Amino acid sequence: MLIATTTLPTRLAADQLAAAAIAQNLAVCAQVEGPLHSHYVWEGRPAVSEEWRVTFKLLAETATALSAYVHGAHPYATPQWLVVKVEQTGEKYLSWAQQTRNSVNF
């Protein structure tokens, strides 16, 4: 399994991105958290913004498609996109994820 995260400027944008990824069967779960207060440097200057985080749980077979979808649908010119491989996944959760991925027909 993989976990991928991105941040968006509004709750609505985060919910829409999460729901569409699930509807397109690109992830087995998407969670929206926020608001977050992000501190970063943009165009050479310190910046602070309120953002909403979307965390996706996915199988490796959909990683490329999910990345392409997120980058194409994201409102930011340079979206955060972090993907990590999960070192250990509960057997029942992994089984559920595999069954979900293989049985969903939208």
FIKOLZA-1660 file (N, C-alpha, C; in steps of 0.1 Angstrom, whole numbers, plus 5000, padded with zeros to 4 digits):
% residues 106
   i   px   py   pz ch aa at
   1 5008 4988 5000  A  M  N
   1 5000 5000 5000  A  M CA
   1 5009 5012 5000  A  M  C
   2 5003 5023 4995  A  L  N
   2 5009 5036 4995  A  L CA
   2 5000 5046 5002  A  L  C
   3 5006 5057 5007  A  I  N
   3 4998 5068 5012  A  I CA
   3 5004 5080 5005  A  I  C
   4 4994 5088 5000  A  A  N
   4 4998 5101 4992  A  A CA
   4 4990 5112 4999  A  A  C
   5 4997 5124 4999  A  T  N
   5 4990 5136 5004  A  T CA
   5 4992 5148 4995  A  T  C
   6 4982 5156 4996  A  T  N
   6 4983 5169 4990  A  T CA
   6 4975 5179 4999  A  T  C
   7 4977 5192 4996  A  T  N
   7 4969 5202 5003  A  T CA
   7 4962 5211 4993  A  T  C
   8 4951 5216 4997  A  L  N
   8 4942 5225 4989  A  L CA
   8 4938 5237 4996  A  L  C
   9 4934 5248 4989  A  P  N
   9 4931 5260 4996  A  P CA
   9 4917 5261 5003  A  P  C
  10 4908 5252 5000  A  T  N
  10 4895 5252 5006  A  T CA
  10 4890 5238 5010  A  T  C
  11 4881 5238 5019  A  R  N
  11 4875 5225 5022  A  R CA
  11 4867 5219 5011  A  R  C
  12 4860 5228 5003  A  L  N
  12 4852 5223 4992  A  L CA
  12 4862 5217 4981  A  L  C
  13 4873 5223 4978  A  A  N
  13 4882 5218 4968  A  A CA
  13 4888 5205 4973  A  A  C
  14 4891 5204 4986  A  A  N
  14 4896 5191 4991  A  A CA
  14 4886 5180 4990  A  A  C
  15 4874 5183 4994  A  D  N
  15 4863 5173 4994  A  D CA
  15 4860 5168 4979  A  D  C
  16 4861 5178 4970  A  Q  N
  16 4858 5174 4956  A  Q CA
  16 4869 5165 4950  A  Q  C
  17 4882 5169 4953  A  L  N
  17 4893 5161 4949  A  L CA
  17 4892 5147 4955  A  L  C
  18 4890 5146 4968  A  A  N
  18 4889 5133 4974  A  A CA
  18 4878 5124 4969  A  A  C
  19 4866 5130 4967  A  A  N
  19 4854 5123 4962  A  A CA
  19 4856 5118 4948  A  A  C
  20 4862 5126 4940  A  A  N
  20 4865 5123 4926  A  A CA
  20 4875 5111 4925  A  A  C
  21 4885 5111 4933  A  A  N
  21 4895 5101 4933  A  A CA
  21 4889 5087 4937  A  A  C
  22 4880 5088 4946  A  I  N
  22 4873 5076 4950  A  I CA
  22 4863 5071 4939  A  I  C
  23 4856 5080 4934  A  A  N
  23 4846 5077 4923  A  A CA
  23 4853 5071 4911  A  A  C
  24 4866 5076 4908  A  Q  N
  24 4873 5070 4897  A  Q CA
  24 4881 5058 4900  A  Q  C
  25 4880 5053 4913  A  N  N
  25 4886 5041 4917  A  N CA
  25 4902 5042 4917  A  N  C
  26 4907 5054 4920  A  L  N
  26 4921 5057 4920  A  L CA
  26 4927 5055 4934  A  L  C
  27 4919 5055 4944  A  A  N
  27 4923 5053 4958  A  A CA
  27 4912 5045 4965  A  A  C
  28 4915 5038 4976  A  V  N
  28 4905 5031 4983  A  V CA
  28 4899 5039 4995  A  V  C
  29 4906 5050 4998  A  C  N
  29 4902 5058 5009  A  C CA
  29 4908 5072 5007  A  C  C
  30 4901 5082 5010  A  A  N
  30 4906 5096 5010  A  A CA
  30 4900 5103 5022  A  A  C
  31 4909 5109 5030  A  Q  N
  31 4905 5116 5042  A  Q CA
  31 4909 5131 5041  A  Q  C
  32 4900 5140 5045  A  V  N
  32 4902 5154 5044  A  V CA
  32 4904 5159 5059  A  V  C
  33 4914 5167 5061  A  E  N
  33 4917 5172 5074  A  E CA
  33 4920 5187 5073  A  E  C
  34 4916 5194 5083  A  G  N
  34 4919 5209 5083  A  G CA
  34 4910 5216 5092  A  G  C
  35 4912 5229 5092  A  P  N
  35 4922 5236 5084  A  P CA
  35 4936 5235 5091  A  P  C
  36 4945 5235 5082  A  L  N
  36 4960 5236 5086  A  L CA
  36 4965 5250 5083  A  L  C
  37 4975 5253 5091  A  H  N
  37 4982 5266 5088  A  H CA
  37 4996 5263 5083  A  H  C
  38 4998 5265 5070  A  S  N
  38 5010 5262 5064  A  S CA
  38 5019 5274 5063  A  S  C
  39 5032 5272 5067  A  H  N
  39 5042 5282 5066  A  H CA
  39 5053 5277 5056  A  H  C
  40 5056 5285 5046  A  Y  N
  40 5065 5281 5036  A  Y CA
  40 5071 5293 5029  A  Y  C
  41 5080 5291 5019  A  V  N
  41 5085 5302 5011  A  V CA
  41 5079 5300 4997  A  V  C
  42 5074 5311 4992  A  W  N
  42 5068 5311 4978  A  W CA
  42 5073 5323 4971  A  W  C
  43 5079 5321 4959  A  E  N
  43 5085 5331 4951  A  E CA
  43 5094 5340 4959  A  E  C
  44 5103 5333 4967  A  G  N
  44 5113 5340 4975  A  G CA
  44 5109 5347 4987  A  G  C
  45 5096 5346 4991  A  R  N
  45 5091 5353 5003  A  R CA
  45 5084 5343 5012  A  R  C
  46 5085 5346 5025  A  P  N
  46 5077 5338 5035  A  P CA
  46 5062 5339 5033  A  P  C
  47 5055 5328 5034  A  A  N
  47 5041 5329 5032  A  A CA
  47 5034 5320 5043  A  A  C
  48 5022 5323 5046  A  V  N
  48 5013 5315 5055  A  V CA
  48 5000 5314 5048  A  V  C
  49 4994 5302 5048  A  S  N
  49 4980 5301 5043  A  S CA
  49 4973 5290 5050  A  S  C
  50 4960 5291 5050  A  E  N
  50 4951 5281 5055  A  E CA
  50 4949 5271 5044  A  E  C
  51 4951 5258 5047  A  E  N
  51 4949 5247 5037  A  E CA
  51 4942 5236 5043  A  E  C
  52 4938 5227 5034  A  W  N
  52 4931 5214 5038  A  W CA
  52 4939 5203 5032  A  W  C
  53 4942 5193 5040  A  R  N
  53 4950 5181 5036  A  R CA
  53 4941 5170 5032  A  R  C
  54 4944 5164 5020  A  V  N
  54 4938 5152 5016  A  V CA
  54 4948 5141 5017  A  V  C
  55 4945 5130 5024  A  T  N
  55 4954 5118 5025  A  T CA
  55 4947 5107 5018  A  T  C
  56 4954 5101 5008  A  F  N
  56 4949 5090 5000  A  F CA
  56 4955 5077 5005  A  F  C
  57 4948 5067 5006  A  K  N
  57 4953 5053 5007  A  K CA
  57 4951 5046 4994  A  K  C
  58 4961 5040 4988  A  L  N
  58 4960 5034 4975  A  L CA
  58 4969 5022 4973  A  L  C
  59 4966 5015 4963  A  L  N
  59 4974 5003 4960  A  L CA
  59 4984 5008 4949  A  L  C
  60 4996 5002 4948  A  A  N
  60 5006 5007 4939  A  A CA
  60 5002 5008 4925  A  A  C
  61 4993 4999 4921  A  E  N
  61 4988 4998 4907  A  E CA
  61 4981 5011 4903  A  E  C
  62 4976 5019 4912  A  T  N
  62 4969 5031 4908  A  T CA
  62 4977 5044 4910  A  T  C
  63 4989 5043 4915  A  A  N
  63 4997 5054 4918  A  A CA
  63 4999 5064 4907  A  A  C
  64 5003 5059 4895  A  T  N
  64 5005 5068 4884  A  T CA
  64 4993 5075 4880  A  T  C
  65 4982 5068 4879  A  A  N
  65 4969 5074 4875  A  A CA
  65 4964 5084 4885  A  A  C
  66 4966 5081 4898  A  L  N
  66 4961 5091 4908  A  L CA
  66 4970 5103 4908  A  L  C
  67 4983 5102 4906  A  S  N
  67 4992 5113 4905  A  S CA
  67 4988 5122 4893  A  S  C
  68 4985 5116 4882  A  A  N
  68 4981 5123 4870  A  A CA
  68 4968 5131 4872  A  A  C
  69 4958 5124 4879  A  Y  N
  69 4946 5130 4881  A  Y CA
  69 4947 5142 4891  A  Y  C
  70 4955 5140 4902  A  V  N
  70 4956 5151 4911  A  V CA
  70 4963 5163 4905  A  V  C
  71 4974 5161 4898  A  H  N
  71 4981 5172 4891  A  H CA
  71 4973 5179 4881  A  H  C
  72 4964 5171 4874  A  G  N
  72 4956 5178 4864  A  G CA
  72 4944 5185 4870  A  G  C
  73 4939 5181 4881  A  A  N
  73 4927 5187 4887  A  A CA
  73 4931 5198 4898  A  A  C
  74 4943 5198 4902  A  H  N
  74 4947 5207 4914  A  H CA
  74 4947 5221 4910  A  H  C
  75 4942 5230 4919  A  P  N
  75 4942 5244 4916  A  P CA
  75 4956 5251 4917  A  P  C
  76 4966 5245 4924  A  Y  N
  76 4979 5251 4926  A  Y CA
  76 4988 5249 4914  A  Y  C
  77 4996 5259 4911  A  A  N
  77 5006 5257 4900  A  A CA
  77 5016 5246 4904  A  A  C
  78 5020 5246 4917  A  T  N
  78 5029 5236 4922  A  T CA
  78 5023 5229 4934  A  T  C
  79 5015 5219 4932  A  P  N
  79 5009 5212 4943  A  P CA
  79 5018 5204 4951  A  P  C
  80 5016 5203 4964  A  Q  N
  80 5023 5193 4972  A  Q CA
  80 5018 5180 4967  A  Q  C
  81 5028 5170 4965  A  W  N
  81 5024 5157 4962  A  W CA
  81 5035 5148 4968  A  W  C
  82 5031 5141 4979  A  L  N
  82 5041 5132 4986  A  L CA
  82 5035 5118 4986  A  L  C
  83 5043 5109 4982  A  V  N
  83 5038 5095 4982  A  V CA
  83 5048 5087 4990  A  V  C
  84 5043 5079 5000  A  V  N
  84 5052 5070 5007  A  V CA
  84 5047 5056 5007  A  V  C
  85 5056 5047 5007  A  K  N
  85 5053 5033 5008  A  K CA
  85 5050 5029 5022  A  K  C
  86 5040 5022 5025  A  V  N
  86 5036 5018 5039  A  V CA
  86 5045 5005 5042  A  V  C
  87 5052 5005 5053  A  E  N
  87 5061 4994 5056  A  E CA
  87 5053 4982 5061  A  E  C
  88 5042 4985 5068  A  Q  N
  88 5034 4974 5073  A  Q CA
  88 5019 4978 5073  A  Q  C
  89 5011 4969 5068  A  T  N
  89 4997 4971 5066  A  T CA
  89 4990 4959 5073  A  T  C
  90 4979 4963 5081  A  G  N
  90 4972 4952 5087  A  G CA
  90 4966 4943 5077  A  G  C
  91 4966 4930 5079  A  E  N
  91 4962 4920 5069  A  E CA
  91 4948 4922 5065  A  E  C
  92 4939 4925 5075  A  K  N
  92 4925 4927 5071  A  K CA
  92 4923 4940 5063  A  K  C
  93 4930 4950 5067  A  Y  N
  93 4929 4963 5059  A  Y CA
  93 4934 4961 5045  A  Y  C
  94 4945 4955 5043  A  L  N
  94 4950 4952 5030  A  L CA
  94 4941 4944 5022  A  L  C
  95 4935 4934 5028  A  S  N
  95 4925 4925 5021  A  S CA
  95 4913 4934 5017  A  S  C
  96 4908 4942 5026  A  W  N
  96 4897 4951 5022  A  W CA
  96 4901 4960 5011  A  W  C
  97 4913 4966 5011  A  A  N
  97 4917 4975 5000  A  A CA
  97 4917 4968 4987  A  A  C
  98 4923 4956 4987  A  Q  N
  98 4924 4948 4974  A  Q CA
  98 4910 4944 4969  A  Q  C
  99 4901 4940 4978  A  Q  N
  99 4888 4937 4974  A  Q CA
  99 4880 4949 4969  A  Q  C
 100 4882 4960 4976  A  T  N
 100 4876 4973 4971  A  T CA
 100 4880 4977 4958  A  T  C
 101 4893 4976 4956  A  R  N
 101 4899 4980 4943  A  R CA
 101 4894 4971 4931  A  R  C
 102 4892 4959 4934  A  N  N
 102 4888 4949 4924  A  N CA
 102 4873 4948 4922  A  N  C
 103 4865 4953 4931  A  S  N
 103 4851 4951 4930  A  S CA
 103 4843 4963 4927  A  S  C
 104 4849 4975 4927  A  V  N
 104 4842 4987 4925  A  V CA
 104 4839 4989 4910  A  V  C
 105 4826 4992 4907  A  N  N
 105 4822 4994 4894  A  N CA
 105 4813 5007 4894  A  N  C
 106 4819 5018 4891  A  F  N
 106 4811 5031 4891  A  F CA
 106 4806 5033 4878  A  F  C
% end
